[in-house]
Amino acid sequence: MSVYGNDVWHFAYVLTRRRDAADDIAQDVFIAAFNRMYGFRGEASVKSWLLAITRNKSLNYLRSSFVRKVVPWDIFTLRGKSQEAAVSAEQAAMDKAASRNLWDQVLSLPVKHREVLILAYHYELSVEEIAEALGLSSGTVKSRLFRARQKMSELLEAREGRDIHA
């Protein structure tokens, strides 16, 4: 938990967009991993194995009737990490706004595109590790990454176009 706890929690949060759900899912992931430790064959890294469990638990949570019928969806906000003292307040605010804009665009993507981007860029997993974690072929992962990058480019270009005309 000390090595991969933050990665598991953040991935659950990105998929569910709920802090309380990410807390519960992270606990469930480590309980499941402990209970299934004997089943870990070492074919993938521990990190990709835990992220695969996290994905499955998160998707099960999102499919639950409780979530679909009862839980109101919060507006997603990101909290930036504390800035270095040398960075001006103005620069820190601009960096935080740019980061929030980028994450808003990522989170607007369909889950299948969002998860491959997060695993590739945030968690720095290889195509093979992503394929293992998601239970997909490497070709499917490459295709989803390509489409996700295309959609991100389109979204960011559209955003820049709106900013220029505003």
C-alpha positions in Angstrom: 0.0 0.0 0.0 2.8 2.4 0.8 4.3 2.0 -2.7 1.1 1.9 -4.9 -1.6 3.4 -2.6 -1.6 6.8 -4.2 -1.6 5.4 -7.8 -4.5 3.1 -7.0 -6.5 5.9 -5.3 -5.9 8.4 -8.1 -6.8 5.9 -10.8 -10.1 5.1 -9.0 -10.8 8.8 -8.6 -10.2 9.5 -12.3 -12.6 6.7 -13.3 -15.3 7.5 -10.7 -14.8 11.2 -10.2 -15.7 10.8 -6.5 -13.4 11.0 -3.5 -15.5 8.8 -1.3 -15.7 6.1 -4.0 -12.0 6.3 -4.6 -11.4 5.8 -0.8 -13.6 2.7 -0.8 -12.3 1.3 -4.0 -8.7 1.7 -2.9 -9.4 -0.3 0.2 -11.2 -3.0 -1.7 -8.3 -3.2 -4.2 -5.8 -3.9 -1.5 -8.0 -6.4 0.3 -8.6 -8.2 -3.1 -4.9 -8.2 -3.9 -4.1 -9.6 -0.4 -6.7 -12.3 -0.8 -5.5 -13.2 -4.4 -1.8 -12.8 -3.8 -1.3 -16.5 -4.5 -2.8 -16.0 -8.0 -0.3 -13.3 -9.0 1.9 -15.0 -11.6 4.4 -12.2 -12.2 3.5 -12.0 -15.9 2.8 -8.3 -15.4 4.2 -5.7 -13.0 2.6 -5.4 -9.6 1.6 -1.9 -10.5 -0.3 -3.0 -13.6 -1.9 -5.9 -11.7 -3.2 -3.5 -9.0 -4.4 -0.9 -11.6 -6.3 -3.7 -13.4 -8.0 -4.6 -10.1 -8.7 -0.9 -9.6 -10.2 -0.6 -13.0 -12.5 -3.6 -12.5 -13.6 -2.4 -9.1 -14.3 1.1 -10.4 -16.3 -0.1 -13.4 -18.3 -2.4 -11.1 -19.0 0.6 -8.8 -20.1 2.7 -11.8 -22.4 -0.1 -13.0 -24.1 -0.5 -9.7 -27.7 0.5 -9.4 -27.0 2.6 -6.4 -24.7 4.8 -8.4 -26.9 5.0 -11.4 -30.1 5.8 -9.4 -29.0 7.5 -6.1 -25.6 9.1 -6.2 -25.6 12.7 -7.5 -22.6 13.5 -9.7 -20.3 16.2 -8.4 -18.6 18.7 -10.5 -15.0 17.6 -10.9 -12.3 19.9 -9.6 -8.6 19.3 -9.4 -6.5 20.5 -6.5 -3.1 21.5 -7.7 0.0 20.5 -5.8 1.7 23.3 -3.8 3.8 25.5 -5.9 7.5 26.2 -5.3 8.2 29.4 -3.5 10.2 30.8 -6.5 7.1 30.7 -8.7 5.1 33.9 -8.8 1.4 33.8 -7.7 0.4 34.9 -11.1 2.4 32.1 -12.8 1.0 29.5 -10.3 -2.5 30.6 -11.0 -1.9 30.3 -14.8 -0.3 26.9 -14.4 -3.2 25.7 -12.3 -5.8 26.9 -14.8 -3.9 25.3 -17.7 -3.6 22.0 -15.7 -7.3 22.1 -14.8 -8.2 22.8 -18.5 -6.2 19.8 -19.6 -7.7 17.5 -17.0 -11.2 18.7 -17.8 -10.5 17.8 -21.5 -9.2 14.3 -20.5 -12.1 13.7 -18.2 -14.6 14.6 -21.0 -13.3 11.7 -23.1 -15.1 8.4 -23.1 -13.8 6.0 -20.3 -12.1 3.7 -22.8 -10.0 6.6 -24.1 -9.5 8.3 -20.8 -8.2 5.1 -19.1 -5.5 4.4 -21.8 -4.3 8.0 -21.7 -4.1 8.0 -17.9 -2.3 4.6 -17.8 0.1 5.7 -20.6 1.0 9.2 -19.6 0.3 9.5 -15.8 1.3 6.0 -14.8 3.9 5.6 -17.6 2.8 2.0 -18.4 3.9 0.4 -21.6 1.4 -0.7 -24.3 1.9 -4.3 -23.2 1.3 -3.4 -19.5 -1.8 -1.4 -20.4 -3.1 -4.3 -22.5 -2.6 -6.7 -19.5 -4.2 -4.3 -17.1 -7.3 -3.8 -19.3 -7.5 -7.3 -20.7 -7.1 -6.1 -24.2 -4.8 -6.8 -27.1 -1.8 -4.6 -27.7 -3.3 -3.5 -31.0 -6.5 -2.4 -29.4 -4.5 -0.4 -26.8 -2.5 1.3 -29.6 -5.7 2.1 -31.5 -7.4 3.5 -28.4 -4.3 5.6 -27.6 -4.3 6.9 -31.2 -8.0 7.8 -31.1 -7.6 9.4 -27.6 -4.8 11.6 -28.8 -6.8 12.6 -31.8 -9.8 13.5 -29.6 -7.6 15.4 -27.2 -6.1 17.4 -30.1 -9.5 18.2 -31.4 -10.8 19.3 -28.0 -7.8 21.4 -27.2 -7.9 23.1 -30.7 -11.6 23.8 -30.2 -10.8 25.2 -26.8 -8.1 27.5 -28.1 -10.4 28.6 -30.9 -13.0 29.7 -28.3 -10.4 31.4 -26.2 -9.1 33.4 -29.2 -12.7 34.6 -30.1 -13.7 35.3 -26.6 
